[in-house]
Amino acid sequence: MILFPAIDILGGRAVRLCRGDKEKVTDYGDPLAFAEKWAEAGAEWLHVVDLSGAFTGESGIDPVIGEIKKRFPQLMIQSGGGLRRVTDVRRRIDAGADRAVIGTMAFCDPDEFALTVYQFPEKIVAGIDERGGMFAVKGWTETTGITAVSFGKRCRRMGIRCALFTDISKDGAMAGVNVSETVRMQKETELDIIASGGVSSMEDLANLAEAGVYGAVLGKSIYDGAIDLREAIVRFPQR
């Protein structure tokens, strides 16, 4: 199971939100310092999110992505937030991202999304954010009228192989991951699912690994010390 330590960036700072609420922010400091910390712990991937871009659609973290890649070329970077046009995705990938996570564009501009998938067939990860079973967009500020599973199935039909699945009610709350819903998403969509939101203990990781989940994003749990990233990487070999 691949572990993705997260660096969420808001206003140039590494932060964590609680349940996606931008009014409930914990500021942890310099994103580059955390890239170094997670690299030293043995991470192979980083999950880097432009929260400012997710909320406003105006991306601004490409220089940070470029600097991370320059300093730590061994790291693979998966990045989302603010990717509303194919040109945004191209710029993020050119900056150094190995994969781009897209959610809002897929719903609000399906033609642009189809073009993006066509141009970057191996580099697109579907961002499936779920609130009460429904697909949420625009930094989780809007809930659509389609189910998260239906959106996942649509992405799989387009040829996408991997998705980041977030149960918004769990994100940043240290309340435990929604294993059953994550597994259901993987089985029903036939996507490789990266669990995000609520992963707060080694037990959560063990439950996900035992269920055959492809990957997990680690956020608040590694920032606050509930999970030791180095220990987790040893216990759950990356594949």
SULFEN-V89450 format. One record per residue. N is the residue number from 0. RES is the residue in one small letter. SS is DSSP state (H for helix, E for strand, L for the rest). PSI is psi in whole degrees, -180 to 180 (999 if undefined). OMEGA is omega in whole degrees, 0 to 359 (* if undefined). Layout:
((N,RES,SS,PSI,OMEGA) (N,RES,SS,PSI,OMEGA))
//
This chain:
((0,m,L,126,181) (1,i,E,132,177) (2,l,E,132,183) (3,f,E,91,174) (4,p,E,135,187) (5,a,E,143,168) (6,i,E,102,178) (7,d,E,126,187) (8,i,E,125,177) (9,l,E,120,182) (10,g,L,32,178) (11,g,L,3,183) (12,r,E,150,173) (13,a,E,122,185) (14,v,E,169,166) (15,r,E,139,174) (16,l,E,158,174) (17,c,E,116,180) (18,r,L,34,176) (19,g,L,8,183) (20,d,E,113,183) (21,k,E,-6,174) (22,e,E,-10,180) (23,k,E,79,188) (24,v,E,134,168) (25,t,E,121,183) (26,d,E,122,181) (27,y,E,-14,175) (28,g,E,-143,188) (29,d,L,120,179) (30,p,H,-36,181) (31,l,H,-32,177) (32,a,H,-37,179) (33,f,H,-32,173) (34,a,H,-43,178) (35,e,H,-43,181) (36,k,H,-45,182) (37,w,H,-33,175) (38,a,H,-44,180) (39,e,H,-27,178) (40,a,L,-9,177) (41,g,L,11,180) (42,a,L,142,173) (43,e,L,-27,180) (44,w,E,152,165) (45,l,E,147,174) (46,h,E,104,188) (47,v,E,122,186) (48,v,E,133,175) (49,d,E,93,182) (50,l,H,-35,177) (51,s,H,-44,178) (52,g,H,-38,179) (53,a,H,-38,181) (54,f,H,-37,189) (55,t,H,-18,185) (56,g,L,-1,179) (57,e,L,103,184) (58,s,L,145,180) (59,g,L,16,185) (60,i,L,5,182) (61,d,H,-41,176) (62,p,H,-35,178) (63,v,H,-43,176) (64,i,H,-46,181) (65,g,H,-40,181) (66,e,H,-38,176) (67,i,H,-46,182) (68,k,H,-36,179) (69,k,H,-44,184) (70,r,H,-33,185) (71,f,L,70,186) (72,p,L,-17,180) (73,q,L,-17,182) (74,l,L,138,169) (75,m,E,141,184) (76,i,E,126,172) (77,q,E,128,189) (78,s,E,142,177) (79,g,E,179,179) (80,g,L,116,175) (81,g,L,14,182) (82,l,L,89,187) (83,r,L,-13,180) (84,r,L,159,178) (85,v,H,-31,178) (86,t,H,-33,176) (87,d,H,-43,180) (88,v,H,-44,179) (89,r,H,-42,180) (90,r,H,-41,180) (91,r,H,-42,179) (92,i,H,-41,177) (93,d,H,-31,179) (94,a,H,-23,179) (95,g,L,-4,178) (96,a,L,138,179) (97,d,L,-27,177) (98,r,E,149,179) (99,a,E,132,179) (100,v,E,125,184) (101,i,E,129,176) (102,g,L,-62,185) (103,t,H,-47,180) (104,m,H,-39,184) (105,a,H,-34,181) (106,f,H,-43,187) (107,c,H,-25,182) (108,d,L,73,186) (109,p,H,-30,178) (110,d,H,-43,178) (111,e,H,-38,178) (112,f,H,-45,179) (113,a,H,-41,178) (114,l,H,-40,180) (115,t,H,-45,179) (116,v,H,-39,179) (117,y,H,-41,183) (118,q,H,-29,182) (119,f,L,65,190) (120,p,L,-29,182) (121,e,L,4,188) (122,k,L,4,183) (123,i,E,128,174) (124,v,E,127,178) (125,a,E,131,176) (126,g,E,107,183) (127,i,E,100,179) (128,d,E,124,188) (129,e,E,131,171) (130,r,E,113,180) (131,g,L,34,179) (132,g,L,-11,184) (133,m,E,155,181) (134,f,E,127,181) (135,a,E,149,184) (136,v,E,178,176) (137,k,L,57,179) (138,g,L,30,178) (139,w,L,13,182) (140,t,L,-16,180) (141,e,E,137,177) (142,t,E,129,183) (143,t,E,-179,179) (144,g,E,11,178) (145,i,E,152,180) (146,t,E,155,178) (147,a,H,-38,179) (148,v,H,-43,179) (149,s,H,-41,178) (150,f,H,-41,178) (151,g,H,-42,179) (152,k,H,-39,178) (153,r,H,-43,179) (154,c,H,-39,181) (155,r,H,-38,178) (156,r,H,-26,179) (157,m,L,-8,179) (158,g,L,0,177) (159,i,L,139,185) (160,r,L,-21,189) (161,c,E,146,179) (162,a,E,145,172) (163,l,E,118,183) (164,f,E,122,180) (165,t,E,123,169) (166,d,E,104,188) (167,i,L,-34,182) (168,s,L,-19,182) (169,k,L,-20,192) (170,d,L,127,177) (171,g,L,4,185) (172,a,L,-8,182) (173,m,L,39,184) (174,a,L,8,182) (175,g,L,146,182) (176,v,L,150,178) (177,n,L,83,186) (178,v,H,-46,185) (179,s,H,-42,180) (180,e,H,-35,178) (181,t,H,-45,179) (182,v,H,-41,178) (183,r,H,-42,179) (184,m,H,-43,181) (185,q,H,-43,182) (186,k,H,-45,187) (187,e,H,-30,181) (188,t,H,-20,185) (189,e,L,25,173) (190,l,L,153,168) (191,d,E,116,188) (192,i,E,131,171) (193,i,E,117,181) (194,a,E,136,179) (195,s,E,137,178) (196,g,L,109,173) (197,g,L,-2,179) (198,v,L,111,190) (199,s,L,0,182) (200,s,L,165,174) (201,m,H,-31,178) (202,e,H,-41,176) (203,d,H,-46,180) (204,l,H,-41,179) (205,a,H,-41,180) (206,n,H,-40,178) (207,l,H,-44,180) (208,a,H,-43,180) (209,e,H,-33,180) (210,a,L,-5,177) (211,g,L,20,179) (212,v,L,141,188) (213,y,L,-41,185) (214,g,E,174,180) (215,a,E,136,174) (216,v,E,133,179) (217,l,E,120,182) (218,g,L,-103,185) (219,k,H,-33,183) (220,s,H,-37,180) (221,i,H,-24,177) (222,y,H,-37,182) (223,d,L,-2,174) (224,g,L,7,178) (225,a,L,-30,175) (226,i,L,130,173) (227,d,L,114,186) (228,l,H,-42,181) (229,r,H,-45,179) (230,e,H,-41,181) (231,a,H,-40,180) (232,i,H,-37,177) (233,v,H,-42,183) (234,r,H,-35,182) (235,f,L,87,183) (236,p,L,137,182) (237,q,L,141,180) (238,r,L,999,*))
//
